[in-house]
């Protein structure tokens, strides 16, 4: 998942094209998008809604706290030279 797609999904956008155009994303995809935003730290750098929602998802057990070993964070660390 990429950043723009994750943000659009988290904002509640529908599927933009293809056979499911105009349909909402699945719950699994929405959770994956939120987890991506949490893992990358973007959920806490965007508008307050994102940070508050991410915190609620973590507190309720729907999403997990950021983990530096998850692929999204490892990829970002590699790009910015912070990987091992």
Buried (B, 14 or more C-beta within 10 A) or exposed (E): BEEEBBBBBBEEEEBEEEEEEEEEBEEEBBBBBBBBBBBBBBBBEBEEEBBEBBBEBBEEEBBEEBEEEBEBBBEBEEEEEEEE
